[in-house]
Each structure stands twice: as C-alpha cells, then as structure tokens.
C-alpha cells in the first residue's frame, strides 16, 4: 500500500492516512477483502508513531469504514 505523509501539512497525519486509504478504495487499488497492514508495520513503513496509526484505525471505524 502506497501512502505518502506530508509532515508540513496542516492536515493531521491520521486524517491524511484516512483520505489516502479512501482514495485507494475509490480507485480500485484496495478491494473489499484486502487486508490492511498492521498498526506496527504501517507505522514502521511511514516512519510515524504506532499511536498515530491507531488513531487512523479508530477514525476509520468510527466513520463506519471497516
């Protein structure tokens, strides 16, 4: 999964992740039964805190986007 984080953006990192995952779904690059990477692996790949990735997962679930 290719996600690019803009650290100088005013948009929180977890929101950037949510929006990019939604774009991957809209573009058909992420399908219904595809697995998302684990919190740790995504945090490591993006070089961000696992807590930030966890915020993304919580935001995703609260919006009903499982």
DSSP file (Angstrom, degrees, kcal/mol; ACC not computed):
  #  RESIDUE AA STRUCTURE BP1 BP2  ACC     N-H-->O    O-->H-N    N-H-->O    O-->H-N    TCO  KAPPA ALPHA  PHI   PSI    X-CA   Y-CA   Z-CA
    1    1 A X              0   0    0      0, 0.0     2,-0.8     0, 0.0    20,-0.0   0.000 360.0 360.0 360.0 128.8    0.0    0.0    0.0
    2    2 A X        +     0   0    0     18,-0.1     2,-0.4     2,-0.0    22,-0.0  -0.846 360.0 162.6-102.1 107.3    1.5    3.3   -1.1
    3    3 A X        -     0   0    0     -2,-0.8     2,-0.5     2,-0.0    14,-0.1  -0.989  19.8-159.4-124.6 132.2    0.7    6.1    1.4
    4    4 A X        -     0   0    0     -2,-0.4     2,-0.5    12,-0.1    16,-0.1  -0.951   6.3-153.5-115.8 127.0    2.6    9.4    1.4
    5    5 A X        -     0   0    0     -2,-0.5     2,-0.8    41,-0.1     3,-0.1  -0.841   4.4-153.0-102.0 131.8    2.6   11.6    4.5
    6    6 A X    >   -     0   0    0     -2,-0.5     3,-1.5     1,-0.1     5,-0.1  -0.876   8.6-171.3-103.0 101.8    3.2   15.3    4.3
    7    7 A X  T 3  S+     0   0    0     -2,-0.8    -1,-0.1     1,-0.3     6,-0.1   0.688  83.8  54.4 -69.0 -17.7    4.7   16.3    7.6
    8    8 A X  T 3  S+     0   0    0     -3,-0.1    -1,-0.3     2,-0.0     2,-0.1   0.432  85.7 110.1 -95.8   2.0    4.4   20.0    6.9
    9    9 A X  S <  S-     0   0    0     -3,-1.5     4,-0.1     2,-0.1    -4,-0.0  -0.399  70.5-135.3 -74.6 152.1    0.7   19.8    6.1
   10   10 A X  S    S+     0   0    0     -2,-0.1     2,-0.4     2,-0.1    -1,-0.1   0.596  83.8  95.2 -79.0 -12.5   -1.9   21.4    8.4
   11   11 A X  S    S-     0   0    0     -5,-0.1    -2,-0.1     1,-0.1    -5,-0.1  -0.680  89.6-109.1 -81.0 128.5   -4.0   18.2    8.0
   12   12 A X     >  -     0   0    0     -2,-0.4     4,-2.0     1,-0.1     3,-0.4  -0.214  24.5-118.8 -56.8 147.8   -3.3   15.7   10.8
   13   13 A X  H  > S+     0   0    0      1,-0.2     4,-2.2     2,-0.2     5,-0.2   0.891 113.4  54.4 -57.8 -42.6   -1.3   12.7    9.8
   14   14 A X  H  > S+     0   0    0      1,-0.2     4,-2.2     2,-0.2    -1,-0.2   0.864 108.3  50.2 -63.2 -33.1   -4.1   10.2   10.7
   15   15 A X  H  > S+     0   0    0     -3,-0.4     4,-2.7     2,-0.2    -1,-0.2   0.875 107.1  54.3 -69.8 -37.2   -6.5   12.2    8.5
   16   16 A X  H  X S+     0   0    0     -4,-2.0     4,-2.1     2,-0.2    -2,-0.2   0.909 109.4  48.6 -60.2 -41.2   -4.0   12.0    5.7
   17   17 A X  H  X S+     0   0    0     -4,-2.2     4,-2.5     2,-0.2     5,-0.2   0.942 110.8  49.9 -64.2 -47.5   -3.9    8.2    6.1
   18   18 A X  H  X S+     0   0    0     -4,-2.2     4,-2.4     1,-0.2    -2,-0.2   0.932 112.6  47.1 -56.5 -48.5   -7.8    8.0    6.1
   19   19 A X  H  X S+     0   0    0     -4,-2.7     4,-1.9     1,-0.2    -1,-0.2   0.878 112.7  48.8 -64.3 -38.2   -8.1   10.1    3.0
   20   20 A X  H  X S+     0   0    0     -4,-2.1     4,-2.0    -5,-0.2    -1,-0.2   0.866 110.7  49.9 -72.5 -34.8   -5.4    8.2    1.1
   21   21 A X  H  X S+     0   0    0     -4,-2.5     4,-1.9     2,-0.2    -2,-0.2   0.914 110.1  51.6 -67.0 -41.4   -7.0    4.8    2.0
   22   22 A X  H  X S+     0   0    0     -4,-2.4     4,-2.6    -5,-0.2    -2,-0.2   0.899 109.2  51.0 -59.7 -39.9  -10.4    6.1    0.8
   23   23 A X  H  X S+     0   0    0     -4,-1.9     4,-2.4     1,-0.2     6,-0.3   0.887 106.9  53.4 -64.8 -39.1   -8.7    7.1   -2.4
   24   24 A X  H  <>S+     0   0    0     -4,-2.0     5,-1.8     2,-0.2     6,-1.6   0.879 110.9  47.1 -63.0 -37.0   -7.2    3.6   -2.8
   25   25 A X  H ><5S+     0   0    0     -4,-1.9     3,-1.4     4,-0.2    -2,-0.2   0.941 111.8  49.3 -68.4 -48.0  -10.7    2.1   -2.4
   26   26 A X  H 3<5S+     0   0    0     -4,-2.6    -2,-0.2     1,-0.3    -1,-0.2   0.874 111.6  49.7 -59.0 -37.9  -12.2    4.6   -4.9
   27   27 A X  T 3<5S-     0   0    0     -4,-2.4    -1,-0.3    -5,-0.2    -2,-0.2   0.476 114.3-117.2 -82.0  -2.0   -9.5    3.8   -7.5
   28   28 A X  T < 5S+     0   0    0     -3,-1.4    -3,-0.2    -4,-0.3    -2,-0.1   0.573  85.1 116.7  79.0   8.8  -10.0    0.1   -7.0
   29   29 A X  S   <S+     0   0    0     -5,-1.8     2,-0.5    -6,-0.3    -4,-0.2   0.670  77.0  45.0 -82.7 -16.6   -6.5   -0.5   -5.7
   30   30 A X  S    S-     0   0    0     -6,-1.6    -2,-0.3    -7,-0.1    -1,-0.2  -0.986  81.9-163.0-127.6 119.2   -7.8   -1.6   -2.4
   31   31 A X    >   -     0   0    0     -2,-0.5     3,-1.4    -3,-0.1    -6,-0.0  -0.477  33.9 -93.3-103.3 172.0  -10.7   -4.1   -2.6
   32   32 A X  T 3  S+     0   0    0      1,-0.3    -1,-0.0    -2,-0.2    -7,-0.0   0.845 121.5  35.5 -53.6 -45.4  -13.3   -5.2   -0.1
   33   33 A X  T 3  S+     0   0    0      2,-0.1    -1,-0.3     0, 0.0     2,-0.1   0.345  88.2 119.9 -96.8   7.3  -11.5   -8.3    1.2
   34   34 A X    <   -     0   0    0     -3,-1.4     2,-0.3     1,-0.1    -4,-0.0  -0.452  63.9-122.8 -69.0 143.3   -8.0   -6.9    1.0
   35   35 A X        -     0   0    0     -2,-0.1     2,-0.2     1,-0.0    -1,-0.1  -0.687  15.1-135.2 -88.2 140.3   -6.1   -6.8    4.3
   36   36 A X        -     0   0    0     -2,-0.3     3,-0.1     1,-0.1     6,-0.0  -0.631  35.5 -97.3 -83.8 151.8   -4.8   -3.5    5.7
   37   37 A X        -     0   0    0     -2,-0.2    -1,-0.1     1,-0.1     0, 0.0  -0.275  47.5 -93.8 -64.2 158.3   -1.3   -3.6    7.1
   38   38 A X     >  -     0   0    0      1,-0.1     4,-2.5    -3,-0.1     5,-0.3  -0.243  35.0-107.5 -67.5 162.6   -0.9   -4.0   10.9
   39   39 A X  H  > S+     0   0    0      1,-0.2     4,-2.4     2,-0.2     5,-0.2   0.934 119.5  46.9 -56.2 -48.5   -0.6   -0.9   13.0
   40   40 A X  H  > S+     0   0    0      1,-0.2     4,-2.5     2,-0.2    -1,-0.2   0.916 112.5  47.3 -63.3 -44.8    3.1   -1.6   13.6
   41   41 A X  H  > S+     0   0    0      2,-0.2     4,-2.5     1,-0.2    -1,-0.2   0.899 114.2  46.9 -67.8 -38.3    4.0   -2.4   10.0
   42   42 A X  H  X S+     0   0    0     -4,-2.5     4,-2.5     2,-0.2    -1,-0.2   0.907 112.4  50.7 -68.0 -40.1    2.3    0.7    8.7
   43   43 A X  H  X>S+     0   0    0     -4,-2.4     5,-2.2    -5,-0.3     4,-1.0   0.918 112.9  46.4 -61.3 -42.9    3.9    2.9   11.4
   44   44 A X  H  <5S+     0   0    0     -4,-2.5     3,-0.3     3,-0.2    -2,-0.2   0.921 112.7  49.4 -65.5 -44.4    7.3    1.4   10.5
   45   45 A X  H  <5S+     0   0    0     -4,-2.5    -2,-0.2     1,-0.2    -1,-0.2   0.890 118.8  38.3 -61.8 -40.8    6.7    1.9    6.8
   46   46 A X  H  <5S-     0   0    0     -4,-2.5    -1,-0.2    -5,-0.2    -2,-0.2   0.530 106.2-127.1 -89.2  -6.7    5.6    5.5    7.2
   47   47 A X  T  <5 +     0   0    0     -4,-1.0     2,-0.3    -3,-0.3    -3,-0.2   0.928  68.3 120.8  58.3  47.9    8.2    6.3    9.9
   48   48 A X  S   <S-     0   0    0     -5,-2.2    -1,-0.2    -6,-0.2    -2,-0.1  -0.826  71.0 -73.9-131.6 171.7    5.5    7.5   12.3
   49   49 A X     >  -     0   0    0     -2,-0.3     4,-1.5     1,-0.1     3,-0.4  -0.371  30.9-132.5 -67.4 142.0    4.2    6.6   15.8
   50   50 A X  H  > S+     0   0    0      1,-0.2     4,-2.5     2,-0.2     5,-0.1   0.823 109.1  62.0 -62.1 -30.4    2.1    3.5   16.1
   51   51 A X  H  > S+     0   0    0      2,-0.2     4,-2.0     1,-0.2    -1,-0.2   0.877 100.7  52.0 -63.1 -37.8   -0.3    5.6   18.2
   52   52 A X  H  > S+     0   0    0     -3,-0.4     4,-1.6     2,-0.2    -1,-0.2   0.913 110.3  47.8 -64.6 -42.6   -0.9    7.9   15.1
   53   53 A X  H  X S+     0   0    0     -4,-1.5     4,-2.1     1,-0.2    -2,-0.2   0.897 108.9  54.2 -64.9 -39.4   -1.7    4.8   13.0
   54   54 A X  H  X S+     0   0    0     -4,-2.5     4,-2.5     1,-0.2    -1,-0.2   0.881 104.0  55.2 -62.2 -37.4   -4.0    3.6   15.7
   55   55 A X  H  X S+     0   0    0     -4,-2.0     4,-2.8     1,-0.2    -1,-0.2   0.893 106.4  52.3 -59.9 -39.2   -5.8    7.0   15.6
   56   56 A X  H  X S+     0   0    0     -4,-1.6     4,-2.6     2,-0.2    -2,-0.2   0.932 109.3  48.5 -61.4 -46.1   -6.3    6.3   11.9
   57   57 A X  H  X S+     0   0    0     -4,-2.1     4,-2.4     2,-0.2    -2,-0.2   0.901 112.8  47.7 -62.9 -41.1   -7.8    2.9   12.6
   58   58 A X  H  X S+     0   0    0     -4,-2.5     4,-2.6     2,-0.2    -2,-0.2   0.926 112.9  48.3 -65.1 -44.9  -10.1    4.4   15.3
   59   59 A X  H  X S+     0   0    0     -4,-2.8     4,-1.5     1,-0.2    -2,-0.2   0.897 111.1  52.0 -61.2 -39.8  -11.2    7.2   12.9
   60   60 A X  H  <>S+     0   0    0     -4,-2.6     5,-2.4    -5,-0.2    -2,-0.2   0.932 112.9  43.2 -62.2 -48.0  -11.8    4.7   10.2
   61   61 A X  H ><5S+     0   0    0     -4,-2.4     3,-1.4     1,-0.2    -2,-0.2   0.868 109.8  56.0 -69.2 -36.8  -14.0    2.5   12.4
   62   62 A X  H 3<5S+     0   0    0     -4,-2.6    -1,-0.2     1,-0.3    -2,-0.2   0.835 106.3  51.7 -65.6 -30.8  -16.0    5.5   13.9
   63   63 A X  T 3<5S-     0   0    0     -4,-1.5    -1,-0.3    -5,-0.2    -2,-0.2   0.457 118.9-112.7 -84.5   0.3  -16.9    6.6   10.4
   64   64 A X  T < 5S+     0   0    0     -3,-1.4     2,-0.9     1,-0.2    -3,-0.2   0.721  76.1 132.5  78.9  20.0  -18.2    3.1    9.6
   65   65 A X      <       0   0    0     -5,-2.4    -1,-0.2    -6,-0.2    -2,-0.1  -0.711 360.0 360.0-105.4  80.8  -15.5    2.4    7.1
   66   66 A X              0   0    0     -2,-0.9    -1,-0.2    -5,-0.1    -5,-0.1   0.467 360.0 360.0 -89.4 360.0  -14.3   -1.0    8.1
